[in-house]
Amino acid sequence: MSAPAGTTPAAAAAGDLAVHPAWLPDAAFAALGARRVTVEIPAREWPAMSAQVAQTVRAEVAAATAAHGGAVVGAHEDPDVVLAVVPHSDNDPESFVFVRDAGSTRITAADPRGLLYGLFHLVRLGEAAFEGEHEVERHAPHTPLRMLNHWDNIAVHPVMGQVERGDSGGSIFYADGKVRADLTRVGRYARLLAAAGVNRVSINNVNVGHLETRLLGDLLPEAARIADVFRPYGITTHLSVSWAAPVRLGGLTTSDPADADVRRWWAEAADRVWAAIPDLGGFVIKADSEGQPGPFAYGRSHADGANMLAAAVAPHGGLIHWRAFVYDHEQDWRDRSTDRAKAAYQHFVPHDGTFADNVVVQVKHGPLDFQVREAVSPAIAAMPRTRVGVEFQVTTEYLGHQKHAVYLGRMWSELLGFAYWGPGSPTMADVAAGGHPDGDGTRIGGLAAVSNVGDDEFWTGHPFAQANLYAWGRLTWNPGADPIAVLDEWIDLTFPGLGDQGREVLHRILDESWETYERYTAPLGVCFMVSPHSHYGPSPDGYEYTPWGTYHFADRDGIGVDRTRATGSGFTAQYPAPWRDVYESPQTCPDELLLFFHHVPYTHVLHSGTSVVQHVYDTHFDGVERVLAARDAWAEAAGHFPAALADRVTERFAEQVRSATDWRDVVNTYFFRHSGIGDERGRAIYR
Ligand code: GCV
């Protein structure tokens, strides 16, 4: 088999041994490993996951001390570090307490899972964990549901490849039409995720093919092997299921949720699945979305569908993650009465309060689809009696395919911190954690994101895209964390011993790279303008006359989507105050979202004082300048990094410069041709 895209043949031939260690090389454990460490976990009947995590904690400590001259000692032997499971008042199995006094560093937790997170906390702190005194600090995750969704297929799609929207080679789970015999790499991945704070993983694409449907059938033992590898790191496995499974696997003639045979089939399927994977987390499902089957075919609602699955998995403690990405992908572009941005709200909000307790309605963070800049989804804030989970995308489907250096920590931080009811009110992250102001505090939906990992030797195609995976985990644990401090953690854990110059250059390249990407691609929240299907490279009218519902309506006078109540689609009405009014008027709408909410003339003057068309020219010229500066900064610092990694980054920068230049020239030319207005600074625009 030839090496998948993004994987060098040498790496493919050398297999796992050639994999870059990402953020946990042995050297990252130097400070902890040089100490005398005791691990105290009382012998008791732990649940399987906790018992296995206990073994992991012991093994991590043993390996670190063996490598760095420390020792594993008994509690009576005057340890420098104590890792202990002790009763905790809150009983949260994932939280831990960190304290340092009288020359001793202690992590305590109610469960080995908390101890594992505490152990990685010490690794992050390095020497600082063993110096001076530290007040008692309690660390607890913001939400217990911190999930990565894999869009991995067992089969290789002729166009999409094996991982849908994946740019890091093939799947780490599957090869040659089956689950890999050797799951060593998955074990390493589990360790990386645990160190970042992720505790759930769904292992197959939400677009479930016929082969993948069999994960509920004859391939179930294979799925169980994957779950076995995640469990020792405190990670729960979930499966994506097809709504059509009763037909595809069960031989039934219908998937109607009201049909008794269908209900029985799902209940029996759940019994079978949980017999094979007793601690499975549940099912993720994409129904009635982009051609996937769903309850609409039977005149049933999404609540009917979700609740039917929920009833099947409830006896096993399972969850249903039911995706809200439901819209008309066969829209007539001539039909101005339909606005795709309104779809999730329209389909789901009427059912608020009717979803079963074990259903999470998983809503994408924006109303369209993971664009570099779009408004937040109003549906997230409109279902106080529903467990609303929020979905993000670590893989960079619309953000450069892991060919461009784009750090997303700042973007996610801004979105997670969006205060839906105005300054100081509950945020997107709060709602996901059950904190809707009109809710009862129990409706926890959690946070999920599409993974960016593949069998590439650097895990993520662009080695710096690892920082996104790490940051995703850390921000789910603490959405209030400073994303640049999180980037520093990633740098320290990934390149221990990197000098100041290397660190400074990584910051120069990555800190504002999201904004840089925005500057050379689609402007002012207009969205899309990408090449259809591949979603890479510029094509301003690529989606304009298609059925996908993603239009910008550029003509000779202006551009943007009128989503106002006064004259447009009325989408602004889906927001609570004050945003419904802030977005309604171009006078108050933030510049960066102007074209998301308004159709304005090219001469419209932004709050920044610049016209729309001049803003486009300025940002696009500047965006490319920034990419060139980042490339040059990298050239200065590349010698501080492992040679293979440096080569990969250098190669990616060449492509980023080419692509950013293409974006600049295509978008500038497009605006010039439509507006007839030249650049006031006379720079080159192709006519
Ligand atoms: C898994 C977008 C992507 C699809 C993806 C879909 C989804 O439309 O282009 O590849 O399918 O989102 O989130 O379900």
Residues whose N, C-alpha, C, O or C-beta is under 5 A from the ligand:
A	BS01	GCV	E164 N207 F325
